[in-house]
Structures are given as structure tokens and as C-alpha cells.
Amino acid sequence: MGVMSPIVAIVGRPNVGKSTLFNRLIGLQKAIVVDEPGVTRDRNYGEVRWDEGTFTVIDTGGFEPVSQERLPLQIREQIQFAIDEADVILFVMDGKDGLTPSDGEISRRLRRQEKPVVYCVNKVDGPRHEDKVLDFHGLGVDRFFTVSAAHGYGVGELLDEMVTMLPRAEARLEEERIRIAVVGRPNVGKSSWINRVLGRDRLLVSEQPGTTRDAIDTNFSIGSRKYQLIDTAGIRRKKKISRRLEKFSVVEALKSIDRCDVAVFLLDPFEKVTEQDARIGGFIHEKGRACVIAVNKWDLVEKDNRTTQRYTKEIRDALKYLSYAPMIFISALTGQRIRKTLDLIDAVVLEHRRRVSTGRLNAFLHGAIAKVPPHAVRGKRCRVYFATQASMRPPTFVVFVNDPAMIHFSYERYLINQIRDEFGFEGTPIRMIFRRRQSTRDS
């Protein structure tokens, strides 16, 4: 359930401080801020609360209206998507650079949108620098807001204005969305997978690893099913991360896994499962997230009648702790099995949220224990009294025993496997906690 907030899109030339202002508005460091043009390439979303108003703000890549290079053209397309979604456009310019021809071209394009535009001159550090705005009157605009995104000067006044310009938020009751994180090493096709799912180039796709640098949330629906995609930056081996920018990308990727319900773990069939793949999978498991393993680029693999079986065994052997995750062989390029991947996502999320009644659980558990009782330790017998499911997401079971120290990890694994055989739980880790319960029968 939630309220659909109005939307503000931040646009402007590269390196005018859009991401710094975005971070200032949402009150946390979500976008990557580095003094290097072109860092923010995709759209980044955040929520802003000010006074009695709440709105969604979209950070965008730098607008280069005169460039014909492929990536800047793509960035322009992304900005247009953001503008199409927006109720108000926040146009940011650089007070230190003064008015540039690109600013003039952007301004002319924005006027054609027939949407409210707030003109903001950034990098004005205080009242004594207000004269920096004089150049910008050449745009024929009556009012500018001068701010320092880095220091907060003028941001309150800017927010006051934007709140008055926004339409009233529409209260729309929404079902809970399934939050999907798309993870994997650089260049396995994460953005391509999302683009295929959404049916349009919602994210930039490039053959250069690391194109997607921020985590970007995108809501979409298929019929009555509602989802939120949490795209993640490519995760690289730490020893290969030499740039400060890429270090931010790793942190954002791990945060995305932390926020999701289910991770689509993309692998490249042309590369063996690497140590970094194992780390990514381990993080998914440790965080208790549901998981679907998707082997991408399957259309490019030469196949015989044992190819799928061979790849499955290699991946299962390398990722033993994700043995519960269903595996699917896909092509983001051609769309092969993309819809089936979404069906698997729905299925594993249901298992992730499954609850077993205490009565049914204990009736089954006593049978499993009678079949294979826990080993005695130094002549002392381990007693298992009863169990209950304490929580979901992931399914977590508390088992009361006379001495938790007597439960070996192999016996815990046995009980988890028995629970899977009986109740399913495909695609989700299972947690098991053993707690002491005293009994007069203990010896």
C-alpha cells in the first residue's frame, strides 16, 4: 500500500552538480558523486520529504544537446524518459561556468515540454556570490534559485518553491511489489535483461563493463503482478578495483541485494564460475534472499544433447550453498525464457514467504527425527522437543532441544533437507535456530 508521489526530474549539463543536489534533497548519499563528467549515466530515484510535501526526485545523466556520440545520445534518451515521467523539471546550471550555449539549447528544449521548469544555478556559496546569476538572465527567465548543493545554501528556498508547484499526491492503494535485484559480474547482461523485461531501453546497454554505476529502482507490472527492479552495478574483484568510482559501485550493489526480496543471479556461460561469482552468491545466501540463477547468452552457446546437463553440474558444483536456487538458461538478447524467469521469480518469492503451521511441522519433524536421531555426545542423548516457524523471508525455524551444543551442523543440514523434501521452499534459504529448553526428563 502506498501513495504515488509527484515526480521532479533533475536535468542539466554534465558536472554541474546534479548528483550532489540530488543527494542533498533526499538527505543521503545514494548517487555516486565524483568530480568527473558523465558519472551519472542512468536515472536514479529517491524520495524527498519537505514541509508537508513528498515527491520523487529523478537524477539523470548530463545532457549534451550538441553531441552526436552514441553514449551521449543514449543519455539524452534517458533524460527524455525522465522528463516524460516528471510533473516538474529542475534545470541545474553551473554558476562558476556561467551561461553556456548548451544551457541555452537545453532551456529551449525544456520550453517545448509544456511542463513547469524550476531554474537553478548551483555552486553559489552565499549571498556575496549572487552576482553569478546575472549571466543567466539571457535565457529570458524571470526567476532563478541560487544554491550550493555541496553546502546547502539556498536549498530550503528551492524546496519551498518546488513543493508549491507540485500536483497533490494521489493516494493509490498498491499491492506489495516484489523487489528484484539483478546481480552478477560486469558485462553478464544485467541491463540487457532489465531492458528485455521492460520492453524498452529503460537502462543504458553498453559492451563496456561498469556502464550501470548506480542502483536504480524501476516499478513495473505484468497483468496483476507488481514488481520493483533494483538494478545493481557490476561487482568486481576488490583487488581489481582501482578507481574510487568503482568502489562506490560495489557498495551500491551489495546494498541492492540487501534491499531485495529475490536476486536474479546472472552468469556468463563462456566463463567458469569465478571466485567473485561465489562471493556474490554467498552474499545472497547470507542475506537470506530468494534466488534464481540465470545463465545468460544461451543463444550463443554451441549445444549437444548434454550441454545443459554439463553446465548445470559445473555451476552446482561451484555454488553448492545455492543448491536450492532454480536454474534457467536464457538470452536477454533474443528474449529466450525471459517470461519463464519471471514465473520462477513469482514461485520462489511465494516459497520465501511460505509459512508452515506448528502442528504440521512437528508431526513431520518427529518422523524425521525418529528415522535419523541425532548422535549422542559423550553418552548424553540429545532430545528434540518441538519446533515452530518463527518468521518468513527467509523461512526461519526455531527448534527446542535439551542442549543446542549437541546439534552438529550435519544434522542441521539433514533437518533442512528433510523440510525441503516435505514442504518445498525452492529458491529460498532456510534458517534453523536451536534453543535450549529444560525438561525434568533430562538426565
C-alpha positions in Angstrom: 0.0 0.0 0.0 1.4 3.5 -0.7 1.0 6.9 -2.1 2.0 7.7 -5.6 4.2 10.8 -5.3 4.6 13.6 -7.9 7.9 13.5 -9.7 10.7 16.1 -10.2 13.4 15.4 -12.8 16.8 17.0 -12.4 18.4 17.8 -15.8 21.4 19.8 -16.9 24.8 19.6 -18.5 27.5 17.2 -17.2 29.3 18.1 -14.0 27.0 20.9 -12.9 26.3 19.2 -9.6 23.1 17.4 -10.3 24.0 14.3 -8.2 25.3 16.4 -5.3 21.9 18.3 -5.4 20.1 15.0 -5.6 21.9 13.7 -2.5 21.2 17.0 -0.7 17.5 16.8 -1.5 17.0 13.2 -0.4 19.3 13.5 2.6 21.5 10.6 1.9 24.4 9.6 -0.3 22.7 7.5 -2.9 24.1 8.8 -6.2 27.8 8.5 -6.9 29.4 11.9 -6.7 32.8 12.2 -8.3 34.3 15.3 -10.0 34.3 13.7 -13.4 31.9 14.4 -16.2 29.5 11.6 -17.2 29.5 9.7 -14.0 25.7 9.5 -13.6 24.5 7.7 -16.8 21.2 6.2 -15.8 18.2 7.6 -14.0 18.4 7.4 -10.2 15.3 7.7 -8.0 14.9 9.0 -4.4 12.1 10.3 -2.1 12.1 13.8 -0.8 10.1 15.0 2.2 9.8 18.7 2.8 7.3 20.6 5.0 4.0 18.7 4.2 5.1 17.7 0.7 6.5 14.4 -0.5 7.8 13.8 -4.0 10.1 11.5 -6.0 13.2 13.1 -7.5 15.0 11.7 -10.5 18.7 12.3 -11.1 19.8 12.0 -14.7 22.9 11.9 -16.8 24.5 15.0 -18.1 22.5 16.5 -21.1 24.8 17.2 -24.1 22.4 18.5 -26.7 25.0 19.1 -29.4 26.8 15.8 -29.2 26.3 13.0 -31.7 28.3 10.4 -29.9 26.4 7.2 -29.2 26.6 7.3 -25.4 25.6 11.0 -25.0 22.7 10.3 -27.4 21.6 7.4 -25.2 21.8 9.7 -22.1 19.6 12.2 -23.9 17.0 9.5 -24.5 17.1 8.6 -20.8 16.6 12.3 -19.9 13.6 12.4 -22.2 12.1 9.4 -20.4 12.7 11.1 -17.1 11.1 14.3 -18.4 8.1 12.4 -19.7 7.6 10.9 -16.2 8.1 14.2 -14.4 5.5 16.7 -13.1 8.2 19.4 -12.6 11.6 19.8 -14.2 14.5 21.1 -12.1 17.1 22.6 -14.6 20.5 22.9 -12.9 23.3 25.1 -14.3 26.8 25.9 -13.0 27.3 29.4 -11.5 31.1 29.1 -11.8 31.0 28.3 -15.6 28.3 31.0 -16.3 25.8 30.6 -19.1 26.9 28.3 -21.9 25.4 27.6 -25.3 24.5 24.1 -24.1 22.4 25.7 -21.3 20.6 27.8 -23.9 19.8 24.7 -26.0 18.6 22.7 -23.0 16.4 25.6 -22.0 14.8 25.8 -25.5 14.1 22.1 -25.4 12.5 22.3 -22.0 10.2 25.1 -23.0 8.8 22.7 -25.6 7.8 20.2 -22.9 4.9 22.4 -21.6 5.8 21.4 -18.1 6.8 23.6 -15.1 10.5 24.3 -15.0 12.5 25.5 -12.0 15.7 27.2 -13.0 18.5 26.6 -10.5 22.1 28.0 -10.5 24.4 25.8 -8.5 27.8 26.4 -6.9 26.8 29.8 -5.4 28.3 29.6 -2.0 26.5 32.5 -0.3 24.9 36.0 -0.8 28.2 37.6 -1.8 28.3 35.3 -4.9 24.7 36.1 -6.0 26.0 38.2 -8.9 26.9 34.9 -10.7 23.3 34.6 -11.7 23.4 37.8 -13.9 24.6 35.9 -17.0 21.7 33.5 -16.8 19.0 36.2 -17.4 20.0 35.8 -21.1 17.7 32.8 -21.1 14.7 35.2 -20.7 13.7 33.6 -17.4 12.2 35.8 -14.6 13.4 33.8 -11.6 16.4 31.8 -10.7 17.2 29.9 -7.5 20.8 30.1 -6.4 22.1 27.3 -4.3 25.2 25.5 -3.2 24.3 21.8 -3.3 27.6 21.0 -1.6 27.0 23.3 1.4 23.2 23.5 1.5 22.9 27.2 0.8 19.6 28.2 -0.8 18.3 24.6 -0.9 15.4 25.3 1.6 14.1 28.1 -0.5 14.3 25.9 -3.6 12.3 23.2 -1.9 9.7 25.6 -0.8 9.1 26.6 -4.4 9.1 23.1 -5.8 6.5 21.9 -3.2 4.1 24.7 -4.2 4.4 23.8 -7.9 3.8 20.0 -7.5 0.4 18.5 -8.0 -1.2 16.9 -5.0 0.0 13.4 -4.4 -2.6 10.8 -5.4 -3.4 8.2 -2.8 -3.3 5.0 -4.7 -3.5 1.7 -2.9 -0.9 -0.7 -4.2 -0.2 -4.3 -3.6 3.2 -5.1 -2.2 5.7 -5.2 -5.0 8.2 -8.0 -5.5 11.7 -6.3 -5.2 14.1 -7.9 -7.7 17.9 -7.3 -7.6 19.7 -8.2 -10.8 23.2 -9.2 -9.9 26.4 -10.6 -11.4 29.8 -9.7 -12.6 30.3 -6.8 -15.1 29.1 -7.5 -18.6 27.0 -10.5 -18.0 24.0 -8.7 -19.3 22.2 -7.2 -16.3 20.9 -4.0 -18.0 20.0 -6.0 -21.2 17.9 -8.4 -19.0 16.1 -5.5 -17.5 15.5 -3.8 -20.8 14.1 -7.0 -22.2 11.8 -7.4 -19.2 10.5 -3.8 -19.5 10.2 -4.0 -23.3 12.2 -0.8 -23.9 15.7 0.5 -23.3 14.9 1.7 -19.8 18.6 1.4 -18.9 21.7 2.1 -20.9 23.3 -1.0 -22.5 27.0 -0.9 -23.5 29.6 -3.6 -24.1 31.9 -1.7 -21.7 31.7 -3.3 -18.2 30.6 -1.0 -15.5 28.1 1.1 -17.6 25.5 0.8 -14.9 27.1 2.5 -11.9 24.2 3.5 -9.5 21.4 1.3 -8.1 18.2 2.3 -9.9 14.7 1.3 -8.9 12.0 0.8 -11.5 8.4 -0.2 -10.9 6.5 -2.2 -13.5 3.6 -4.5 -13.7 2.6 -7.6 -15.8 -1.1 -8.1 -15.5 -1.9 -8.0 -11.8 1.7 -8.8 -10.8 3.6 -5.8 -9.5 7.4 -5.6 -9.3 10.3 -3.3 -8.5 13.6 -3.8 -10.2 16.7 -2.9 -8.3 19.4 -2.7 -10.9 22.9 -3.1 -9.5 26.3 -2.0 -10.5 28.8 -4.7 -11.7 30.6 -6.2 -8.8 34.3 -6.6 -9.4 37.1 -8.4 -7.5 38.3 -6.0 -4.9 41.9 -6.3 -5.9 40.9 -5.0 -9.4 39.0 -2.0 -8.1 41.5 0.8 -8.6 39.1 3.8 -9.1 37.1 5.4 -6.3 34.1 5.3 -8.5 34.1 1.5 -8.8 34.4 1.2 -5.0 31.1 3.1 -4.7 29.6 0.7 -7.3 30.5 -2.4 -5.2 28.9 -0.8 -2.1 25.7 0.0 -4.1 25.5 -3.5 -5.5 25.6 -5.1 -2.1 23.1 -2.6 -0.7 20.7 -3.6 -3.6 20.9 -7.3 -2.6 20.2 -6.2 1.0 17.0 -4.4 -0.2 15.6 -7.1 -2.4 13.2 -10.0 -2.0 14.7 -12.1 -4.8 18.0 -11.9 -6.6 18.3 -12.9 -10.3 21.9 -14.1 -10.3 23.2 -13.8 -13.9 26.1 -16.0 -15.1 28.1 -16.0 -18.3 28.3 -19.4 -20.0 31.6 -18.5 -21.7 33.4 -18.1 -18.3 33.8 -20.5 -15.5 32.1 -19.7 -12.2 34.7 -17.4 -10.6 35.6 -16.6 -7.0 33.7 -13.3 -7.4 30.6 -15.2 -8.6 30.9 -17.3 -5.4 31.1 -14.1 -3.3 28.0 -12.7 -4.9 26.1 -15.9 -4.4 27.4 -16.1 -0.9 26.1 -12.7 -0.1 22.7 -13.5 -1.5 22.6 -16.6 0.7 23.9 -14.9 3.8 21.3 -12.1 3.5 18.5 -14.7 3.3 17.2 -13.6 -0.1 15.3 -15.8 -2.6 17.4 -16.6 -5.7 17.0 -17.6 -9.3 20.2 -18.5 -11.2 20.0 -17.4 -14.8 22.7 -18.4 -17.3 22.6 -15.6 -20.0 23.8 -15.6 -23.6 22.5 -19.1 -24.1 21.7 -18.4 -27.7 25.4 -18.1 -28.4 26.4 -21.4 -26.9 27.0 -24.4 -29.3 25.0 -27.3 -27.9 24.7 -31.0 -28.0 22.3 -33.2 -26.1 24.3 -33.0 -22.9 25.2 -29.3 -22.9 22.6 -28.2 -20.4 23.4 -31.1 -18.1 27.1 -30.3 -18.2 26.7 -26.6 -17.5 24.2 -27.4 -14.7 26.6 -29.7 -12.9 29.6 -27.3 -13.2 27.5 -24.4 -11.7 26.0 -26.6 -9.0 29.4 -27.9 -8.0 30.8 -24.3 -7.8 27.8 -22.9 -6.0 26.9 -25.7 -3.6 25.3 -23.4 -1.0 22.8 -22.2 -3.6 21.7 -25.7 -4.4 18.1 -24.7 -3.6 18.0 -22.0 -6.3 16.3 -23.0 -9.6 18.5 -22.5 -12.7 17.3 -21.3 -16.1 19.2 -20.8 -19.4 18.2 -17.6 -21.1 19.0 -15.0 -23.7 18.4 -11.3 -22.8 19.2 -10.5 -26.4 16.6 -12.7 -28.0 14.1 -12.9 -25.1 14.5 -16.7 -24.7 12.9 -17.8 -21.5 12.6 -14.3 -20.0 8.9 -14.7 -19.3 9.6 -18.1 -17.6 12.3 -16.3 -15.5 9.5 -14.0 -14.2 7.4 -17.1 -13.4 10.3 -18.6 -11.5 10.7 -15.3 -9.6 7.0 -15.4 -8.6 7.4 -19.0 -7.5 10.5 -18.6 -5.3 9.0 -15.4 -3.7 6.0 -17.5 -2.7 8.3 -20.1 -1.1 10.3 -17.3 0.5 7.0 -16.1 2.2 5.7 -19.6 2.9 4.6 -20.4 6.5 4.1 -24.0 7.9 1.7 -24.5 10.8 3.3 -25.6 14.0 1.1 -28.8 14.2 2.1 -29.9 10.7 5.7 -29.0 11.2 6.0 -31.1 14.4 4.2 -34.1 13.1 6.7 -34.2 10.2 9.7 -33.3 12.3 9.1 -36.1 14.8 9.0 -38.6 12.0 12.3 -37.3 10.5 14.0 -37.5 13.9 12.7 -41.0 14.6 14.1 -42.1 11.2 17.6 -40.5 11.9 18.0 -39.4 15.5 20.8 -37.0 16.5 24.0 -38.6 17.7 24.7 -38.9 21.4 27.6 -36.8 22.7 29.8 -38.4 25.4 27.0 -40.7 26.3 24.4 -37.9 26.6 21.4 -38.1 24.4 20.1 -35.1 22.5 16.4 -34.6 22.9 14.3 -32.6 20.4 11.1 -31.4 21.9 9.3 -29.3 19.4 9.7 -26.7 16.6 7.9 -23.7 15.3 8.4 -21.4 12.3 9.4 -18.1 13.8 9.4 -15.9 10.7 9.4 -15.8 6.9 11.6 -14.1 4.3 13.6 -16.3 4.7 11.7 -19.2 6.4 13.2 -19.5 9.9 12.5 -22.4 12.2 13.3 -22.5 16.0 13.9 -26.0 17.3 13.8 -26.5 21.1 16.3 -29.1 22.4 17.9 -30.0 25.7 21.3 -28.9 24.6 21.9 -26.8 21.4 25.7 -27.6 21.5 24.9 -31.2 20.8 23.4 -30.4 17.3 26.1 -31.0 14.7 25.9 -28.9 11.5 25.5 -32.0 9.5 22.3 -32.9 11.5 21.0 -29.3 11.0 21.6 -29.8 7.2 19.8 -33.1 7.4 16.7 -31.5 9.0 16.8 -28.6 6.5 16.9 -31.1 3.6 14.0 -33.1 5.1 12.0 -29.9 5.4 12.6 -29.1 1.7 11.6 -32.6 0.7 8.4 -32.3 2.6 7.3 -28.6 2.2 9.2 -27.4 -0.9 10.9 -24.0 -0.2 12.5 -24.0 -3.6 14.6 -20.9 -4.3 14.9 -19.7 -0.7 17.4 -20.4 2.0 16.1 -21.9 5.3 17.3 -20.8 8.7 17.3 -23.1 11.6 17.9 -21.9 15.2 18.3 -24.4 18.1 17.3 -23.2 21.6 17.6 -24.8 25.0 14.5 -26.0 26.8 14.9 -27.6 30.2 12.9 -30.8 30.9 12.5 -32.9 34.0 13.3 -35.9 31.8 16.8 -34.6 31.0 19.4 -36.7 32.7 
